Amino acid sequence: MAETFENKQIDKRVVQRYLRKGIVDEKEYAAHLKALPDREEDALPVDAALDDDFLDDDVE
């Protein structure tokens, strides 16, 4: 497996392009994702309230 991936190589917004170009190997990338730790216990709930006026502004 490659040493380590640089963050810019595995950024989910560009990784598909790097996979197509061969910059990132698909098997190594899959192994990297599988090796990531489960961080579910660190997640925090998010409460959100939408203002009705905000929604009405977008509706024509």
Gaussian input, Z-matrix of N, CA and C with variables (Angstrom, degrees):
# hf/3-21g

backbone

0 1
 N
 C     1     B1
 C     2     B2     1     A1
 N     3     B3     2     A2     1     D1
 C     4     B4     3     A3     2     D2
 C     5     B5     4     A4     3     D3
 N     6     B6     5     A5     4     D4
 C     7     B7     6     A6     5     D5
 C     8     B8     7     A7     6     D6
 N     9     B9     8     A8     7     D7
 C    10    B10     9     A9     8     D8
 C    11    B11    10    A10     9     D9
 N    12    B12    11    A11    10    D10
 C    13    B13    12    A12    11    D11
 C    14    B14    13    A13    12    D12
 N    15    B15    14    A14    13    D13
 C    16    B16    15    A15    14    D14
 C    17    B17    16    A16    15    D15
 N    18    B18    17    A17    16    D16
 C    19    B19    18    A18    17    D17
 C    20    B20    19    A19    18    D18
 N    21    B21    20    A20    19    D19
 C    22    B22    21    A21    20    D20
 C    23    B23    22    A22    21    D21
 N    24    B24    23    A23    22    D22
 C    25    B25    24    A24    23    D23
 C    26    B26    25    A25    24    D24
 N    27    B27    26    A26    25    D25
 C    28    B28    27    A27    26    D26
 C    29    B29    28    A28    27    D27
 N    30    B30    29    A29    28    D28
 C    31    B31    30    A30    29    D29
 C    32    B32    31    A31    30    D30
 N    33    B33    32    A32    31    D31
 C    34    B34    33    A33    32    D32
 C    35    B35    34    A34    33    D33
 N    36    B36    35    A35    34    D34
 C    37    B37    36    A36    35    D35
 C    38    B38    37    A37    36    D36
 N    39    B39    38    A38    37    D37
 C    40    B40    39    A39    38    D38
 C    41    B41    40    A40    39    D39
 N    42    B42    41    A41    40    D40
 C    43    B43    42    A42    41    D41
 C    44    B44    43    A43    42    D42
 N    45    B45    44    A44    43    D43
 C    46    B46    45    A45    44    D44
 C    47    B47    46    A46    45    D45
 N    48    B48    47    A47    46    D46
 C    49    B49    48    A48    47    D47
 C    50    B50    49    A49    48    D48
 N    51    B51    50    A50    49    D49
 C    52    B52    51    A51    50    D50
 C    53    B53    52    A52    51    D51
 N    54    B54    53    A53    52    D52
 C    55    B55    54    A54    53    D53
 C    56    B56    55    A55    54    D54
 N    57    B57    56    A56    55    D55
 C    58    B58    57    A57    56    D56
 C    59    B59    58    A58    57    D57
 N    60    B60    59    A59    58    D58
 C    61    B61    60    A60    59    D59
 C    62    B62    61    A61    60    D60
 N    63    B63    62    A62    61    D61
 C    64    B64    63    A63    62    D62
 C    65    B65    64    A64    63    D63
 N    66    B66    65    A65    64    D64
 C    67    B67    66    A66    65    D65
 C    68    B68    67    A67    66    D66
 N    69    B69    68    A68    67    D67
 C    70    B70    69    A69    68    D68
 C    71    B71    70    A70    69    D69
 N    72    B72    71    A71    70    D70
 C    73    B73    72    A72    71    D71
 C    74    B74    73    A73    72    D72
 N    75    B75    74    A74    73    D73
 C    76    B76    75    A75    74    D74
 C    77    B77    76    A76    75    D75
 N    78    B78    77    A77    76    D76
 C    79    B79    78    A78    77    D77
 C    80    B80    79    A79    78    D78
 N    81    B81    80    A80    79    D79
 C    82    B82    81    A81    80    D80
 C    83    B83    82    A82    81    D81
 N    84    B84    83    A83    82    D82
 C    85    B85    84    A84    83    D83
 C    86    B86    85    A85    84    D84
 N    87    B87    86    A86    85    D85
 C    88    B88    87    A87    86    D86
 C    89    B89    88    A88    87    D87
 N    90    B90    89    A89    88    D88
 C    91    B91    90    A90    89    D89
 C    92    B92    91    A91    90    D90
 N    93    B93    92    A92    91    D91
 C    94    B94    93    A93    92    D92
 C    95    B95    94    A94    93    D93
 N    96    B96    95    A95    94    D94
 C    97    B97    96    A96    95    D95
 C    98    B98    97    A97    96    D96
 N    99    B99    98    A98    97    D97
 C   100   B100    99    A99    98    D98
 C   101   B101   100   A100    99    D99
 N   102   B102   101   A101   100   D100
 C   103   B103   102   A102   101   D101
 C   104   B104   103   A103   102   D102
 N   105   B105   104   A104   103   D103
 C   106   B106   105   A105   104   D104
 C   107   B107   106   A106   105   D105
 N   108   B108   107   A107   106   D106
 C   109   B109   108   A108   107   D107
 C   110   B110   109   A109   108   D108
 N   111   B111   110   A110   109   D109
 C   112   B112   111   A111   110   D110
 C   113   B113   112   A112   111   D111
 N   114   B114   113   A113   112   D112
 C   115   B115   114   A114   113   D113
 C   116   B116   115   A115   114   D114
 N   117   B117   116   A116   115   D115
 C   118   B118   117   A117   116   D116
 C   119   B119   118   A118   117   D117
 N   120   B120   119   A119   118   D118
 C   121   B121   120   A120   119   D119
 C   122   B122   121   A121   120   D120
 N   123   B123   122   A122   121   D121
 C   124   B124   123   A123   122   D122
 C   125   B125   124   A124   123   D123
 N   126   B126   125   A125   124   D124
 C   127   B127   126   A126   125   D125
 C   128   B128   127   A127   126   D126
 N   129   B129   128   A128   127   D127
 C   130   B130   129   A129   128   D128
 C   131   B131   130   A130   129   D129
 N   132   B132   131   A131   130   D130
 C   133   B133   132   A132   131   D131
 C   134   B134   133   A133   132   D132
 N   135   B135   134   A134   133   D133
 C   136   B136   135   A135   134   D134
 C   137   B137   136   A136   135   D135
 N   138   B138   137   A137   136   D136
 C   139   B139   138   A138   137   D137
 C   140   B140   139   A139   138   D138
 N   141   B141   140   A140   139   D139
 C   142   B142   141   A141   140   D140
 C   143   B143   142   A142   141   D141
 N   144   B144   143   A143   142   D142
 C   145   B145   144   A144   143   D143
 C   146   B146   145   A145   144   D144
 N   147   B147   146   A146   145   D145
 C   148   B148   147   A147   146   D146
 C   149   B149   148   A148   147   D147
 N   150   B150   149   A149   148   D148
 C   151   B151   150   A150   149   D149
 C   152   B152   151   A151   150   D150
 N   153   B153   152   A152   151   D151
 C   154   B154   153   A153   152   D152
 C   155   B155   154   A154   153   D153
 N   156   B156   155   A155   154   D154
 C   157   B157   156   A156   155   D155
 C   158   B158   157   A157   156   D156
 N   159   B159   158   A158   157   D157
 C   160   B160   159   A159   158   D158
 C   161   B161   160   A160   159   D159
 N   162   B162   161   A161   160   D160
 C   163   B163   162   A162   161   D161
 C   164   B164   163   A163   162   D162
 N   165   B165   164   A164   163   D163
 C   166   B166   165   A165   164   D164
 C   167   B167   166   A166   165   D165
 N   168   B168   167   A167   166   D166
 C   169   B169   168   A168   167   D167
 C   170   B170   169   A169   168   D168
 N   171   B171   170   A170   169   D169
 C   172   B172   171   A171   170   D170
 C   173   B173   172   A172   171   D171
 N   174   B174   173   A173   172   D172
 C   175   B175   174   A174   173   D173
 C   176   B176   175   A175   174   D174
 N   177   B177   176   A176   175   D175
 C   178   B178   177   A177   176   D176
 C   179   B179   178   A178   177   D177

   B1=1.4568
   B2=1.5156
   B3=1.3218
   B4=1.4650
   B5=1.5172
   B6=1.3427
   B7=1.4631
   B8=1.5305
   B9=1.2885
   B10=1.4597
   B11=1.5169
   B12=1.3042
   B13=1.4512
   B14=1.5210
   B15=1.3127
   B16=1.4572
   B17=1.5256
   B18=1.3265
   B19=1.4594
   B20=1.5197
   B21=1.3324
   B22=1.4653
   B23=1.5232
   B24=1.3324
   B25=1.4540
   B26=1.5185
   B27=1.3108
   B28=1.4618
   B29=1.5151
   B30=1.3164
   B31=1.4600
   B32=1.5227
   B33=1.3212
   B34=1.4588
   B35=1.5244
   B36=1.3201
   B37=1.4604
   B38=1.5199
   B39=1.3327
   B40=1.4643
   B41=1.5280
   B42=1.3192
   B43=1.4679
   B44=1.5202
   B45=1.3224
   B46=1.4695
   B47=1.5269
   B48=1.3132
   B49=1.4597
   B50=1.5266
   B51=1.3256
   B52=1.4620
   B53=1.5250
   B54=1.3251
   B55=1.4594
   B56=1.5322
   B57=1.3340
   B58=1.4687
   B59=1.5240
   B60=1.3291
   B61=1.4584
   B62=1.5270
   B63=1.3249
   B64=1.4529
   B65=1.5177
   B66=1.3183
   B67=1.4658
   B68=1.5268
   B69=1.3296
   B70=1.4628
   B71=1.5145
   B72=1.3340
   B73=1.4536
   B74=1.5303
   B75=1.3323
   B76=1.4577
   B77=1.5324
   B78=1.3154
   B79=1.4709
   B80=1.5239
   B81=1.3193
   B82=1.4628
   B83=1.5313
   B84=1.3237
   B85=1.4664
   B86=1.5292
   B87=1.3367
   B88=1.4683
   B89=1.5290
   B90=1.3318
   B91=1.4624
   B92=1.5290
   B93=1.3254
   B94=1.4683
   B95=1.5292
   B96=1.3416
   B97=1.4641
   B98=1.5217
   B99=1.3219
   B100=1.4668
   B101=1.5311
   B102=1.3222
   B103=1.4627
   B104=1.5278
   B105=1.3347
   B106=1.4671
   B107=1.5255
   B108=1.3209
   B109=1.4692
   B110=1.5278
   B111=1.3216
   B112=1.4649
   B113=1.5254
   B114=1.3006
   B115=1.4693
   B116=1.5239
   B117=1.3240
   B118=1.4590
   B119=1.5286
   B120=1.3144
   B121=1.4702
   B122=1.5313
   B123=1.3288
   B124=1.4630
   B125=1.5318
   B126=1.3272
   B127=1.4659
   B128=1.5305
   B129=1.3048
   B130=1.4563
   B131=1.5152
   B132=1.3266
   B133=1.4640
   B134=1.5389
   B135=1.3047
   B136=1.4580
   B137=1.5206
   B138=1.3198
   B139=1.4604
   B140=1.5175
   B141=1.3214
   B142=1.4618
   B143=1.5227
   B144=1.2970
   B145=1.4503
   B146=1.5270
   B147=1.3205
   B148=1.4540
   B149=1.5185
   B150=1.2914
   B151=1.4448
   B152=1.5257
   B153=1.3176
   B154=1.4616
   B155=1.5185
   B156=1.3263
   B157=1.4568
   B158=1.5278
   B159=1.2966
   B160=1.4555
   B161=1.5142
   B162=1.3274
   B163=1.4530
   B164=1.5248
   B165=1.3256
   B166=1.4571
   B167=1.5311
   B168=1.3255
   B169=1.4542
   B170=1.5363
   B171=1.3266
   B172=1.4634
   B173=1.5233
   B174=1.3014
   B175=1.4710
   B176=1.5211
   B177=1.3363
   B178=1.4753
   B179=1.4891
   A1=108.78
   A2=115.97
   A3=120.69
   A4=109.50
   A5=115.14
   A6=119.48
   A7=109.96
   A8=116.52
   A9=122.58
   A10=107.06
   A11=115.92
   A12=120.72
   A13=109.34
   A14=116.32
   A15=120.13
   A16=106.55
   A17=117.12
   A18=120.43
   A19=112.35
   A20=117.26
   A21=119.08
   A22=111.39
   A23=118.62
   A24=121.08
   A25=112.60
   A26=118.13
   A27=120.00
   A28=112.93
   A29=116.31
   A30=120.01
   A31=108.01
   A32=117.66
   A33=120.42
   A34=113.02
   A35=117.35
   A36=119.69
   A37=112.47
   A38=118.32
   A39=120.38
   A40=113.72
   A41=118.45
   A42=120.10
   A43=112.29
   A44=119.06
   A45=120.37
   A46=110.92
   A47=117.80
   A48=121.61
   A49=110.23
   A50=117.17
   A51=120.90
   A52=111.51
   A53=117.52
   A54=120.47
   A55=110.00
   A56=117.49
   A57=121.41
   A58=111.92
   A59=116.86
   A60=121.11
   A61=112.91
   A62=117.47
   A63=120.87
   A64=113.74
   A65=117.49
   A66=121.45
   A67=109.73
   A68=115.68
   A69=122.58
   A70=107.46
   A71=117.47
   A72=122.69
   A73=109.42
   A74=116.77
   A75=121.15
   A76=112.35
   A77=117.65
   A78=120.67
   A79=110.79
   A80=117.32
   A81=120.62
   A82=110.39
   A83=116.44
   A84=120.74
   A85=110.04
   A86=117.14
   A87=121.04
   A88=110.55
   A89=117.26
   A90=120.79
   A91=110.66
   A92=116.03
   A93=120.67
   A94=110.56
   A95=116.72
   A96=120.36
   A97=111.35
   A98=116.39
   A99=120.56
   A100=111.38
   A101=116.82
   A102=121.10
   A103=113.51
   A104=117.53
   A105=119.79
   A106=110.09
   A107=117.55
   A108=120.02
   A109=111.60
   A110=115.69
   A111=121.20
   A112=107.58
   A113=117.17
   A114=121.41
   A115=112.12
   A116=117.72
   A117=121.88
   A118=112.11
   A119=117.25
   A120=120.14
   A121=112.13
   A122=117.26
   A123=120.98
   A124=113.15
   A125=116.92
   A126=121.14
   A127=110.45
   A128=115.61
   A129=122.00
   A130=109.31
   A131=117.41
   A132=119.00
   A133=109.89
   A134=115.20
   A135=120.71
   A136=108.42
   A137=116.17
   A138=121.45
   A139=107.82
   A140=116.01
   A141=119.94
   A142=108.94
   A143=114.89
   A144=120.84
   A145=107.57
   A146=115.68
   A147=119.77
   A148=109.17
   A149=115.52
   A150=121.74
   A151=108.51
   A152=118.15
   A153=121.56
   A154=112.14
   A155=118.44
   A156=120.96
   A157=110.95
   A158=116.93
   A159=121.01
   A160=110.26
   A161=117.41
   A162=120.83
   A163=111.99
   A164=117.06
   A165=121.11
   A166=112.52
   A167=117.77
   A168=120.92
   A169=112.14
   A170=117.21
   A171=120.82
   A172=112.38
   A173=118.58
   A174=122.07
   A175=108.88
   A176=115.39
   A177=118.98
   A178=110.67
   D1=151.99
   D2=177.85
   D3=-60.90
   D4=156.37
   D5=-178.88
   D6=-49.56
   D7=-77.04
   D8=174.09
   D9=-149.53
   D10=157.43
   D11=177.27
   D12=-87.98
   D13=143.29
   D14=170.57
   D15=-79.02
   D16=147.89
   D17=-179.11
   D18=-54.23
   D19=-37.70
   D20=-178.46
   D21=-68.04
   D22=-22.72
   D23=179.06
   D24=-78.28
   D25=-27.24
   D26=-175.63
   D27=-114.53
   D28=12.45
   D29=175.28
   D30=-59.35
   D31=126.43
   D32=-173.57
   D33=-61.66
   D34=-16.80
   D35=179.08
   D36=-79.92
   D37=-18.45
   D38=-176.72
   D39=-128.44
   D40=-4.51
   D41=-173.61
   D42=-61.99
   D43=-35.20
   D44=179.46
   D45=-61.89
   D46=-39.15
   D47=177.32
   D48=-64.72
   D49=-43.09
   D50=179.13
   D51=-66.62
   D52=-34.64
   D53=176.09
   D54=-64.79
   D55=-44.82
   D56=178.93
   D57=-62.07
   D58=-39.32
   D59=-178.23
   D60=-80.68
   D61=-9.51
   D62=179.53
   D63=83.48
   D64=9.47
   D65=177.71
   D66=-69.62
   D67=-36.45
   D68=177.53
   D69=-118.40
   D70=130.78
   D71=178.29
   D72=-80.39
   D73=132.43
   D74=-175.41
   D75=-61.08
   D76=-41.85
   D77=-179.20
   D78=-68.03
   D79=-40.40
   D80=178.91
   D81=-67.13
   D82=-38.56
   D83=178.54
   D84=-64.62
   D85=-44.18
   D86=178.51
   D87=-61.86
   D88=-41.26
   D89=178.03
   D90=-64.82
   D91=-38.79
   D92=178.07
   D93=-61.55
   D94=-46.50
   D95=179.58
   D96=-62.28
   D97=-40.56
   D98=-179.29
   D99=-66.26
   D100=-30.75
   D101=-177.85
   D102=-82.03
   D103=-9.99
   D104=-179.54
   D105=-65.08
   D106=141.53
   D107=179.59
   D108=-72.27
   D109=152.05
   D110=176.19
   D111=-80.02
   D112=116.88
   D113=-177.03
   D114=-106.51
   D115=20.50
   D116=-177.11
   D117=-55.50
   D118=-38.17
   D119=-177.27
   D120=-67.02
   D121=-18.04
   D122=179.23
   D123=-88.22
   D124=-7.95
   D125=-176.74
   D126=-71.33
   D127=146.60
   D128=177.20
   D129=-116.10
   D130=142.56
   D131=177.01
   D132=-69.30
   D133=150.08
   D134=179.81
   D135=-120.11
   D136=122.34
   D137=175.44
   D138=-99.40
   D139=134.02
   D140=179.69
   D141=-137.57
   D142=138.75
   D143=176.13
   D144=-125.70
   D145=131.70
   D146=178.82
   D147=-101.22
   D148=136.42
   D149=176.90
   D150=-82.91
   D151=128.29
   D152=-178.50
   D153=-58.04
   D154=-34.21
   D155=179.57
   D156=-63.46
   D157=-35.91
   D158=178.64
   D159=-62.62
   D160=-43.02
   D161=179.89
   D162=-67.42
   D163=-37.47
   D164=-178.64
   D165=-66.52
   D166=-27.94
   D167=-179.63
   D168=-65.90
   D169=-29.55
   D170=-176.81
   D171=-87.26
   D172=-13.65
   D173=-176.34
   D174=-92.79
   D175=129.75
   D176=178.76
   D177=-107.12

